[in-house]
């Protein structure tokens, strides 16, 4: 919610407008960084990299089952 400020000079208005402009620019840059971060996280090699340990565990489990079946 915006605060209501009573301004005495145009310089004070200009100063607040400048501050708001800078805050908007900072927020835009934060948004750009967030979008880039999401893009990097969703990149196929990153997704596969996160799945590799799970795939490895499943593969080891299947190999172990085959070996145990042959021993019985």
N, C-alpha and C positions, 0 to 999 in steps of 0.2 A: 504494500500500500504506500502510495506516495505521501510524503510529508508536505504540508503546506507551509511555504516559506514566504515571508513578506520581504521583498527586496527594496533596498533604499537607493541602489544605484544600478545603472546598466552594466557596470563592471562586475558587480556581484552576479548578475544574471549570466553574463558571458562566462564568468569563471565556472559557475555550476554547469552551464551547457558544455563547456570544455571537459569538465570532469565526467559528465555523462557520456560524452562522445568517446573518451578514453576507456571508460568502463565497458561500453559496447564493443569497442575494438578488442579489448582483452577477452570478453566473452566469445567473440567470433573466433579468435585464435584458439581458445580452449576447445571450442566446438570442432574446429578443423583438426586439432590434435586428437580428439576423441574419435573422430571419423577415421583418421589414419590408423589409430590403434586398433579399431575394430576391423579395418581392412586387413591389417597384418595378422590379426588373430584368426581371421576367417580364410586366410590363404591356404590352399590345399596342402602344401608341404607342412605347415604348422599343424593342421588338423591331423595329418597322418603321423606326424612326430608325436603327438599326444596319444594316438591310438597304438603306436608301436609296442609299448610295454604290455598292453592288454592282449594284443595279437600274439606276442611272444609267450605269454602265460598260457593262452589257449592252445598254441602249438605244442608247447612242452607237455601240457596235460594230455593232448591227443596221442603224442608219441609215447608217453608213459603208459597210457591205457593199452596201446598196441603191444608194447613190450610185456606188460603183465599178462595180456591174453595169450601171447606166445609161450610164456613160462608155464601157464596152467595147462 
